[in-house]
Amino acid sequence: MPTNNEERDIRFKCESAEEAQWLWEIDWTEAYPEIKVQRIKFGVVIHGISIDEIDPHDDMEEHARQLEKQSKKLNFKITKLRTLKALSKLDPVARHHSFVI
């Protein structure tokens, strides 16, 4: 049982994009003033990115903003861009790396 400081989550599973959109359009605070609606964040792994495109030692924040601009039709926000492996474990002569967005 949650204590007073713990939050309780309510999650919905939708069968279609239309159902998900319908849930996002509801003003949940009208019925439940104390509710906090959150979007789930998830990562996407992209393999085989050339270091000519994204050097893992560059400023990842700048690359993230460039990716957002290039994909503006998708209307998404990149909260973090990083290599799949820790920088210290990357092969120094590798020409391609995997990244997590």
N, C-alpha and C positions, 0 to 999 in steps of 0.2 A: 504494500500500500504506500503511495507517495506521501512524503512528509509535506509540511506546509511550504517548504522552500522548493520542492520539486515541481516541475511542470508536467502536465499530462498532455500527451499528443493525441490528436485525432487525425487519422490518415484516410484518404479516399483513394480507391483504385478505380480508374475509369476504363471503360471499354473502347472509348474513341476520343479523338481530339476534340470533337464537338462537346462531349460530356465534360471534359476537362475545362474547356473554355467557359461553359455554362457555370461551373463551380467558381471560376475566377471572377465572373461578373457579379456574383452575389455579394451584397454588402453585409458581411457576417457581423459587423459591429452593431448593426441596427438591432438584431435580435440578441446579441451577446456582447455588450459594451466592453467587457474585459478581455475579449479574445484577441490573440495576436496571430495573424496569418503569415506563414513563412513559405517561401519557395524553396524547394529542395535543391541543393547544389550537388552536382555530380561531375566527375572527371571523365575526360575522353583521352585515350592514349593514341598518339599518332606516331607510327614507326617510320624510320627511314628518312628523316628530314636531313638534308644536306647541310653541312656547316657553312656552306656558301649562302644558304637561306637564313638559317638561325644558328649562330655560333653560341654554344652553351655558356660561354664566358662573357657574352654581351649582357646588356641591360634587358632583362626579361620583361620588365614593365613596358618598355618602349615597343618591343615585339608584340606584346599583348594588345596594345592600343592599335598597332598597324593591322593586326589580324581582325580586330573589331571593325575598323574602317573598311577593310576589304570585304567584309561579310555583313555590311550594314543592313542589307535586305532581310537578314535573319533576325536582326534586332536582339542580339544577345550581349551580355556583359561577361567578359573574362575576368574572373576574380584573381586568378593566379595562373602563371605559366612557369613550368619547371621541367627539368630533365627527369626521366623516369628513374634513372640511377642518380645517386649522390655525385656531385661534381668530382669529388676525390676518387670515385670509383670508375670514372669514364676512361676509356682507352684513349690515351693522348694522340694516337695516330689515326683514330677512326675518322672517316669522312662523313658518316651519318650517325644520327642519334635518335632516340625515342624521347618524346615530350608528353607531358600531361597538361591538358588545358583544364 
